[in-house]
Amino acid sequence: MTRRDLLKASMVAFTVPLVGKASEKKKEIKLERINLEDLPSKETEDAVVYHCDFPQESRFHMMLTNIRNHLSAYDFDPFRIKIVLVANGSGVKFFMKTHEGTKWEMEGIDLKRAEERLSYLSQFEVEFYICDITVKGLKLKYENFFDFVKIVPSGVGSIGRLQTNGFGYIKVL
């Protein structure tokens, strides 16, 4: 083996792991991240933030029904109402493609139904924000979240900022 062959082999050996790491990192970054300063301000007739931090699937679906009903009062017109849903704590579990490897793995939550309902609401420009503190604290994988969710630094911080920006607060009990 010549020096040149040895150099080529060592360059390949060092670049392959780097390429692998770069592609792994790219997967993590595919979800849009929003800073608190970049959260929307009230630009419509009405603007509300729904807060999801609860673990009950039935309560989650009741909240989605309330959001749909809320939209219907405005003829599903996103120029008349802006709705944002912020999830933190146990509430983030409803925005995931899979619960494999999480503490919710054995709960049997119907994630397909959740995705269908959330996707439907997103057609009317409802936005879904997930708390990054929760994601990191529970060691969740970003790629396991639905592609239409956005990551915010703090769920409760985002709710506070949205209220400062003119959004009303709603929590389904």
Residue frames as qw, qx, qy, qz and C-alpha x, y, z in Angstrom:
[[0.000, 0.891, 0.455, 0.000, 0.00, 0.00, 0.00],
 [0.413, 0.405, -0.015, 0.816, 1.39, 3.38, -1.01],
 [0.131, -0.239, -0.411, 0.870, 1.27, 6.50, 1.08],
 [0.310, -0.015, -0.279, -0.909, -1.34, 7.90, -1.27],
 [0.555, -0.270, -0.728, -0.300, -3.59, 4.83, -0.79],
 [0.408, -0.314, -0.672, 0.533, -3.16, 5.10, 2.97],
 [0.032, 0.141, 0.138, -0.980, -4.09, 8.79, 2.87],
 [0.448, -0.135, -0.488, -0.737, -7.21, 8.07, 0.76],
 [0.555, -0.304, -0.774, 0.000, -8.30, 5.27, 3.11],
 [0.290, -0.300, -0.553, 0.721, -7.86, 7.42, 6.19],
 [0.181, 0.035, -0.080, -0.980, -9.79, 10.33, 4.60],
 [0.543, -0.233, -0.621, -0.515, -12.71, 8.02, 3.82],
 [0.513, -0.302, -0.744, 0.303, -12.63, 6.58, 7.33],
 [0.157, -0.259, -0.386, 0.872, -12.84, 10.06, 8.88],
 [0.265, 0.019, -0.221, -0.938, -15.51, 11.48, 6.56],
 [0.427, -0.284, -0.800, -0.312, -18.02, 8.62, 6.75],
 [0.310, -0.475, -0.694, 0.444, -18.79, 9.19, 10.46],
 [0.015, -0.291, -0.095, 0.952, -19.09, 12.93, 9.83],
 [0.325, -0.088, -0.562, -0.756, -21.59, 12.41, 7.02],
 [0.422, -0.385, -0.821, -0.011, -23.60, 10.08, 9.26],
 [0.232, -0.436, -0.497, 0.713, -23.64, 12.66, 12.08],
 [0.101, 0.146, -0.176, -0.968, -24.67, 15.44, 9.70],
 [0.402, -0.229, -0.676, -0.573, -27.64, 13.46, 8.39],
 [0.387, -0.442, -0.756, 0.287, -28.69, 12.56, 11.97],
 [0.124, -0.357, -0.270, 0.885, -28.59, 16.21, 12.91],
 [0.203, -0.027, -0.444, -0.872, -30.60, 17.15, 9.84],
 [0.382, -0.403, -0.807, -0.200, -33.43, 14.82, 10.93],
 [0.309, -0.485, -0.579, 0.578, -33.64, 16.59, 14.30],
 [0.063, -0.323, -0.011, 0.944, -33.87, 20.03, 12.74],
 [0.010, 0.305, 0.728, 0.614, -36.74, 19.36, 10.34],
 [0.186, -0.764, -0.611, 0.089, -39.37, 20.70, 12.78],
 [0.150, 0.714, 0.037, 0.683, -39.71, 24.46, 12.68],
 [0.477, -0.379, -0.497, 0.618, -38.47, 26.23, 15.81],
 [0.029, -0.811, -0.255, -0.526, -40.04, 29.46, 16.96],
 [0.317, 0.047, -0.470, 0.822, -38.51, 31.92, 19.43],
 [0.073, -0.634, -0.638, 0.431, -40.78, 33.64, 21.92],
 [0.004, 0.521, -0.070, -0.851, -40.18, 36.96, 20.15],
 [0.147, 0.133, -0.684, -0.702, -41.41, 35.45, 16.86],
 [0.136, 0.406, 0.887, -0.170, -44.76, 34.15, 18.15],
 [0.059, 0.535, 0.534, 0.652, -47.75, 35.66, 16.35],
 [0.094, 0.150, 0.352, -0.919, -49.52, 38.80, 17.52],
 [0.362, 0.563, 0.689, -0.279, -53.26, 39.24, 17.33],
 [0.006, -0.218, 0.447, 0.867, -53.93, 40.19, 13.72],
 [0.213, -0.340, -0.807, -0.434, -57.45, 38.79, 13.39],
 [0.475, -0.570, -0.197, -0.641, -60.84, 39.66, 14.85],
 [0.775, -0.549, 0.215, -0.226, -60.19, 37.08, 17.59],
 [0.537, 0.470, -0.676, 0.182, -57.11, 35.12, 18.61],
 [0.776, -0.512, 0.205, -0.305, -56.90, 32.38, 21.23],
 [0.280, 0.449, -0.839, 0.124, -54.39, 29.93, 22.62],
 [0.905, -0.282, -0.149, -0.281, -55.57, 26.53, 23.80],
 [0.108, -0.635, 0.723, -0.250, -53.40, 24.90, 26.48],
 [0.942, -0.020, -0.283, -0.180, -52.83, 21.12, 26.47],
 [0.083, 0.568, -0.737, 0.356, -50.85, 19.80, 29.44],
 [0.726, -0.187, 0.443, -0.492, -53.12, 16.95, 30.49],
 [0.143, -0.293, 0.928, 0.179, -52.79, 13.18, 29.96],
 [0.546, 0.314, 0.707, -0.321, -56.41, 12.14, 29.25],
 [0.191, 0.075, 0.729, 0.653, -57.09, 11.16, 25.63],
 [0.037, 0.694, 0.711, 0.104, -60.83, 11.85, 25.95],
 [0.157, -0.834, -0.171, 0.500, -60.11, 15.35, 27.22],
 [0.268, -0.336, 0.501, 0.751, -57.71, 15.92, 24.32],
 [0.121, 0.330, 0.780, 0.518, -60.38, 14.95, 21.78],
 [0.067, -0.821, -0.536, 0.185, -62.92, 17.13, 23.58],
 [0.212, -0.677, 0.116, 0.695, -60.49, 20.03, 23.17],
 [0.193, -0.064, 0.674, 0.711, -60.12, 19.32, 19.43],
 [0.036, 0.622, 0.755, 0.205, -63.92, 19.27, 19.11],
 [0.152, -0.836, -0.284, 0.444, -64.06, 22.62, 20.92],
 [0.225, -0.446, 0.386, 0.775, -61.47, 24.03, 18.51],
 [0.132, 0.261, 0.782, 0.551, -63.47, 22.79, 15.52],
 [0.067, -0.776, -0.626, 0.040, -66.65, 24.33, 16.99],
 [0.241, -0.714, -0.027, 0.657, -64.75, 27.54, 17.69],
 [0.194, -0.172, 0.583, 0.770, -63.64, 27.69, 14.04],
 [0.082, 0.494, 0.803, 0.322, -67.19, 27.00, 12.85],
 [0.087, -0.814, -0.420, 0.393, -68.43, 30.13, 14.66],
 [0.041, -0.715, 0.270, 0.644, -66.15, 32.06, 12.28],
 [0.798, 0.546, 0.022, -0.253, -67.09, 30.03, 9.20],
 [0.889, -0.093, 0.244, 0.376, -63.67, 28.33, 9.34],
 [0.417, 0.851, 0.007, 0.319, -62.17, 31.62, 8.10],
 [0.741, -0.247, -0.180, 0.598, -58.54, 32.00, 9.28],
 [0.226, 0.425, 0.052, 0.875, -58.73, 35.72, 8.42],
 [0.455, -0.657, -0.158, -0.580, -61.31, 36.17, 11.20],
 [0.754, -0.606, 0.199, -0.156, -59.80, 33.99, 13.95],
 [0.448, 0.545, -0.682, 0.191, -56.34, 32.73, 14.81],
 [0.868, -0.442, 0.092, -0.206, -56.05, 29.62, 16.98],
 [0.343, 0.554, -0.722, 0.231, -52.83, 28.29, 18.46],
 [0.902, -0.390, -0.125, -0.134, -52.52, 25.17, 20.59],
 [0.122, 0.678, -0.654, 0.313, -49.58, 24.91, 23.00],
 [0.935, -0.237, -0.249, -0.088, -48.68, 21.51, 24.47],
 [0.108, 0.613, -0.678, 0.391, -46.32, 20.83, 27.34],
 [0.484, -0.266, 0.722, -0.417, -45.91, 18.09, 29.92],
 [0.482, 0.129, 0.866, -0.026, -48.07, 15.04, 29.23],
 [0.522, 0.687, 0.233, -0.449, -49.94, 16.96, 26.53],
 [0.157, 0.638, -0.597, -0.461, -47.10, 16.49, 24.04],
 [0.400, -0.083, 0.911, 0.063, -47.87, 12.78, 23.72],
 [0.566, 0.584, 0.526, -0.248, -50.83, 13.49, 21.43],
 [0.366, 0.860, -0.193, -0.300, -48.57, 15.09, 18.81],
 [0.270, -0.523, 0.782, 0.205, -46.29, 12.10, 18.26],
 [0.646, 0.310, -0.551, -0.428, -46.14, 9.56, 15.43],
 [0.786, -0.066, -0.611, 0.068, -45.11, 6.82, 17.85],
 [0.529, -0.753, 0.231, -0.317, -44.73, 6.28, 21.57],
 [0.939, 0.067, -0.250, 0.224, -42.15, 3.54, 21.15],
 [0.614, 0.133, -0.359, 0.690, -39.47, 3.90, 23.81],
 [0.140, -0.472, 0.159, -0.856, -41.46, 6.49, 25.82],
 [0.140, 0.007, 0.787, -0.600, -43.28, 6.24, 29.12],
 [0.605, 0.267, 0.175, -0.729, -46.55, 6.26, 27.14],
 [0.207, 0.279, -0.856, -0.382, -45.72, 3.15, 25.07],
 [0.066, -0.190, -0.976, 0.079, -48.28, 0.93, 26.81],
 [0.266, 0.315, 0.389, -0.824, -51.17, 3.44, 26.93],
 [0.328, 0.379, 0.830, 0.245, -52.64, 2.48, 23.55],
 [0.179, 0.652, 0.132, -0.724, -53.41, 6.04, 22.48],
 [0.637, 0.556, 0.503, 0.177, -54.93, 6.25, 19.00],
 [0.287, -0.523, 0.233, 0.768, -52.23, 8.39, 17.39],
 [0.213, 0.246, 0.696, 0.641, -53.66, 7.92, 13.89],
 [0.078, -0.798, -0.590, -0.098, -56.95, 9.49, 14.98],
 [0.321, -0.772, -0.087, 0.542, -55.06, 12.33, 16.71],
 [0.331, -0.226, 0.470, 0.787, -53.00, 12.99, 13.58],
 [0.128, 0.491, 0.712, 0.485, -56.08, 13.02, 11.35],
 [0.171, -0.868, -0.459, 0.078, -57.92, 15.47, 13.58],
 [0.367, -0.679, 0.097, 0.628, -54.89, 17.74, 14.05],
 [0.334, 0.005, 0.591, 0.734, -54.13, 17.68, 10.34],
 [0.059, 0.703, 0.649, 0.285, -57.73, 18.67, 9.60],
 [0.246, -0.893, -0.245, 0.286, -57.47, 21.65, 11.96],
 [0.444, -0.423, 0.304, 0.729, -54.15, 22.72, 10.44],
 [0.318, 0.453, 0.614, 0.563, -55.98, 23.29, 7.13],
 [0.111, -0.902, -0.347, -0.232, -57.59, 26.28, 8.84],
 [0.331, 0.649, -0.326, 0.602, -54.18, 27.59, 9.95],
 [0.731, -0.665, 0.076, -0.135, -54.42, 26.31, 13.50],
 [0.420, 0.615, -0.603, 0.284, -50.82, 26.08, 14.72],
 [0.899, -0.405, -0.166, -0.008, -49.44, 23.53, 17.16],
 [0.154, 0.753, -0.515, 0.380, -46.53, 24.44, 19.43],
 [0.904, -0.243, -0.332, 0.116, -44.64, 21.85, 21.47],
 [0.388, -0.884, 0.252, -0.069, -42.55, 22.74, 24.53],
 [0.625, 0.536, -0.528, 0.209, -38.85, 22.06, 23.98],
 [0.240, -0.512, 0.662, -0.491, -38.22, 21.85, 27.73],
 [0.852, -0.046, 0.356, -0.381, -40.64, 18.90, 27.83],
 [0.860, 0.455, -0.228, -0.042, -39.09, 17.24, 24.77],
 [0.360, 0.590, -0.624, 0.366, -35.59, 17.47, 26.24],
 [0.422, -0.428, 0.581, -0.549, -36.66, 16.62, 29.78],
 [0.877, 0.028, 0.364, -0.311, -38.41, 13.43, 28.68],
 [0.287, -0.407, 0.758, 0.422, -35.64, 12.64, 26.17],
 [0.688, 0.529, 0.458, -0.191, -38.13, 12.46, 23.29],
 [0.471, -0.027, 0.549, 0.690, -36.99, 12.34, 19.67],
 [0.232, 0.483, -0.034, -0.844, -37.91, 15.31, 17.49],
 [0.251, 0.158, -0.748, -0.593, -38.43, 13.05, 14.48],
 [0.054, -0.299, -0.946, 0.111, -41.22, 11.25, 16.39],
 [0.200, 0.529, 0.391, -0.726, -43.44, 14.35, 16.27],
 [0.524, 0.684, 0.503, 0.074, -45.90, 15.10, 13.49],
 [0.525, 0.189, 0.237, 0.795, -44.27, 17.21, 10.79],
 [0.010, -0.729, -0.330, -0.600, -46.74, 20.07, 11.19],
 [0.541, -0.784, -0.241, 0.187, -45.88, 20.87, 14.82],
 [0.321, 0.753, -0.250, 0.517, -43.49, 23.64, 15.77],
 [0.695, -0.282, -0.453, 0.482, -41.06, 23.67, 18.67],
 [0.111, -0.883, 0.040, -0.455, -41.09, 26.57, 21.14],
 [0.283, 0.438, -0.668, 0.531, -38.49, 27.05, 23.88],
 [0.062, 0.079, 0.783, -0.614, -41.07, 26.90, 26.69],
 [0.120, -0.511, -0.793, -0.308, -44.74, 25.97, 26.59],
 [0.246, -0.784, -0.486, 0.298, -45.84, 28.20, 29.47],
 [0.263, -0.451, 0.148, 0.840, -43.48, 30.96, 28.31],
 [0.052, 0.161, 0.658, 0.733, -45.15, 30.82, 24.90],
 [0.176, -0.683, -0.703, -0.088, -48.62, 30.99, 26.43],
 [0.287, -0.706, -0.240, 0.602, -47.59, 34.05, 28.42],
 [0.186, -0.261, 0.382, 0.867, -46.14, 35.73, 25.33],
 [0.019, -0.385, -0.752, -0.534, -49.23, 34.93, 23.25],
 [0.213, -0.771, -0.575, 0.174, -51.45, 36.46, 25.95],
 [0.262, -0.589, 0.032, 0.764, -49.23, 39.55, 25.97],
 [0.102, -0.075, 0.598, 0.791, -49.65, 39.62, 22.17],
 [0.466, 0.073, -0.053, -0.880, -53.45, 39.78, 22.52],
 [0.508, -0.059, -0.817, -0.268, -54.44, 36.10, 22.51],
 [0.695, -0.417, 0.174, -0.559, -57.14, 34.88, 24.91],
 [0.028, 0.327, -0.930, 0.167, -56.44, 31.74, 26.97],
 [0.838, -0.097, -0.099, -0.528, -58.58, 28.59, 26.90],
 [0.041, 0.297, -0.943, 0.146, -58.05, 25.35, 28.79],
 [0.722, -0.183, -0.462, -0.482, -60.55, 22.51, 28.47],
 [0.312, -0.397, 0.701, -0.504, -61.36, 21.02, 31.86]]
